[in-house]
């Protein structure tokens, strides 16, 4: 949604933007062109999916999943820019474009378009990183795999991490700006807890929509466990509508084979969105280090959704 120039514009956004752009492009003493000083990296990934409903008489079909080209430019030891052009279900478009600046060794600031750092699932939007083919129900039906334009501030102190962000919108809500953040605690590499918030603020400085979340992750040898709870409250005229849900996922990796199972539930009083419970199981095989074959079965506990079989080939390059 396009946002006008009026309305709420938090002071910290202006301060962060000034800090970012005042220190980003430090003049070169030798006066060389940027292209000669920068370090460029090109990478990407792609996947192809076959989908079929076992209870249907119609045949399955193939489709492209995600196709993405990533370009990273390391401008100097403190600054970088990232650009991603992606195909995701219909057409190519801009997925990511950020300019980043290292303030200190553990503190960074970004401006541009990015996957908003809410909860855990934003780390797994790219198909090579998500061992199951599909995303969790609650992520799709609350923040809609949140990607937007704004500012992001990241820092770490001992076992704690803090991310603050301000972006334009949240799940098509009619808001002027969405400030939010995420706090994480990881005393050891194998365990982590996190809490996230996003608040959609209107031009009249009222909270139109509120997104809250909590998450955990745990690793032990070949086992990886994670889970999230997300609650999204919408204000529509005089009524409030809420969509909330969770998922728990376990992955066992016995290279070159891995197995995954996820159980998720969704409760909502939003018109047109049904309560759902889904058990998703899958397995994969690493053909080579950057190429995987995967299979997934979605079993809906609810009667109004059809079960689904997905087969996927995914490659990173």
N, C-alpha and C positions, 0 to 999 in steps of 0.2 A: 504494500500500500504506500502511495506517495504521501509524504508529510509536508505541510506548508512550512513557511519560515517562521510563523508565529507560534505561540504556545510555550510549553514548559521546556526550558533548556537548562539543565543543571549546571551550576558553576564549575563542578569538577570536570565536566566534559571539556569546557573551554580551557581549563588549566592543563588538562592532559594533552589536548591537541597542541597547545602552545609549546609545551615541553617537548613533545615528539618532533614537531617540525622545526623547532629552533636548533636542535642538536643533531638532526639526522644527517644532513648532507654537509659534512665538514669539508671545506675546500682543500683540494690537493695542493701540496706545496710545489709540486712539479708542474701543476697545471695540465696533467694528462687527462684525456677523455675518460668518462665513466666506464665505457666498455673495456678499456685497457686495464682499469683497476679492479673491476668486479670479477667475481668467481661465479660462473654460471653452471647450474645443474639441471638436467632434464630427466624426468622419470614419468611413470604412469602405471595404469592398470586397466583391466577390462574383464568382463565376465559375460557369459551366455547362459541363459536359463531355459529349461524345458519345464512347463507346468502342466499338470493334469489333475482332474478331479475324479477319484476312483468311482464314485457313485453316479457319475454322469455318463450318458450315452455318447456325448460328443468327444472327439479325439483331443489330445493335448496339443500344445503349440510351443514353438520356440520364440524367444524374444531376447533382445539385448538387455542386460541388466544395467551396469554402469560402465562407462568408458570415460577415462579421465587422463589428461595430460597436465603434468605439474612442472612448472618452471620456477626455480629458486635462484635468486641473485644475491650473493653475499657482497654487499657494497663495500664494506670494510669490516674491521674486527668488532664493531659495535652495531652495525646496521645491516638489515637484509630486507628483501622484498619477495613475496611468494604470490604466484599466479597459478590458478587451476581452471582449465576449461573442461567442462564435463557434459556428458550425455546421460540423462537419467529418466528414461521412460517416454521421451517424446522428441526432444530437440537438444542441441548443444547450447550451452550458456555458461556464463561466468559463475563458478562455484566458490572460488576464493580469490581475493586480491588484498593482500595486507602489506603494510610497511611497518617493520618492527625495529625497535631500538632498545639496546641493552643499557639500562641505567646503571646497574651494578651487576656483579657476577650472578646474583640470584633474583634480580628484578628486571622485568621487561615490560614494554608497552607496545601495543599494536593499534593501528588504525586501518579500517577497510572492511571488507566482507569476509566473514569467517563462520565456522560452525560454533554456535554459541556454547560456551563451556558450562552447561547445566547438567548435573548428574554424571552418570558414568557412560551412557550410551553414545555421547558425542565422540568418544574415542574410537567408536567402531562403525561410523557411517560408511567408510570405504569398504567395499566388498572383500578385499584380501584380509582385512582385520577382523571381520565378523565370521566366526566359524560356522554359525548357522546361516542359512540363506536369507531368512527374513528378520526384520527388526522386531523388538517386543511390541505387543499390542498397546501397552500404556504409553510408550514413547510416541507412537504414531498418532494416537488419539488425544494427546494432551498438548505437547509442544510441536508436533508434526515434524520431527527431525530438524530442529531449529537452526536456521542459517540466515544471517542478516548482516546489515551494515552498521558499523559503530566503532566504539573504542573498547579496548581490553587492557587491563593492568594485571600483571602476574608477579607474585613474589613468594619466596619460601623462607621460613625461619625455623631452624632445627627440624622437628618432625611435622611441622604445620605448613600448609600451603594455602594461599589466598588468591582468588581471582575476582576482580571487579569488572563489570562490563556495563555498557549503556548502548542499546541498539534501538532501531526504529519501531519494531512491531513484535507482536507475539500472537501466533495462530489467528491471524486475520482480525484481531481485536481493533476497535477504533480508538487508538491511543496515539499520543504524541511522542512518547519516548518510553523505553523499558529499561530502567536500571535494575541491576541484580548482581549476584555474585555466588561464589562457591568457596566453602571452607573445607579443607581436608586434613586428616590426621593419619600419619603412617609411621608408627614407631619402629617398624621393621619393614624390609622390602616385601615380605610375604603377606602383609595385612594392611588394610586401609579402611577408614570411615570417611564419609563426606556428607555435607548438607548444602543444599542449593536453594536460591530464591530468585524470582523475577517478578517485578511489579509493573504492570502496564498503567501509565499515568496519562490522563486526558489533558487537554488544553486548560481545563479548569482545575488542574492539580488534584484530581480525584483518582483513586485506584479503581480502574475499570476491570482489571483482571489480575489475579494473583496465582503464581505458580510456585509450589513448594515441593521439595524432594529430599529424600535421604537415601544413602547407598552404602554398601560395603563390598569388599573384595578380599579373598583369601586364597593363597596359593600354598600347596604342600606337595613337593616332589612333582608327580605328573598330573596332579589334580588342581583345577582352578575353579573357585566358586565365586559368584557375584550375585547381587540382587539390588533392586531399587523399588522405592515407593514414591509415586508422584501424585500430587493433587493439584488440579487446576480449577479455580473458582472464577466464574464469569458473572459479571453484573449486566443484566439485560433489563433496561428500564427499571421497574420496581422489583423484579425477581432476581434471585441469584441461582445460577445453575452450576453444578459441580460434576467434574469427571475425575475419578481417582482410580488408581490401580497399582499393581505390583508385578514383579517377576522375580523368579529365582532360577539361576542357570548354573549347571555343572558341566565342565569340560575335562575329559581325560585324554591326555596326549601320550600315546605310545608310538612314537615316530617309526614309520612314516604314516601311521593311521591315528586318527583322533575320533572321539565320540562326544556328542553333546546332547543334553536334554534341558529343556526350559519349560517351566510352568508359569503361566501368567493369568491374571484376572483383571477385569475392568468393570467398574460400576459407574453408571452415569444417569443423571436425570435430564440430560440435554435431549430435546426432541430429535428423533431420527438416529440416535446412537444407542444401540442395545447393550445390555450387560453381557459380557462375554467371558468365557473361561477356555483356555487353549493349552494343550500339551503338545510341545514341539520337540521332536527327536531327530537326530541327524548323525551322519558320519562322513568322514572325509579321508582322502588318500593323497599324499604328496607325491606327485609324479616325479618332479624334480623340486629343487628348493623354492622356486618362485611360481610353480604351477600346481594347482590342486583340483581334484575332482570331489564334488560333494553331493550328498543326497539329504533330503529333509522330508519328514511327514508331519503335517499339521492335523492334529485331532481336536476337533471342537467339542467340548463338553456340552455346549449349548446346541439346541436342535436346529436353529435357524441359520447356521452357517455350514457350508459343505467342507468336508475334509479336503486336503490339498497335498499333492506330491510335487516336490520341486527337485530338479537335478541341475547342477551348476558346474561349469568349468570356469575357473578364475586364474588369471595370470597377472603378475606384477613385472614391470620392465623398467 
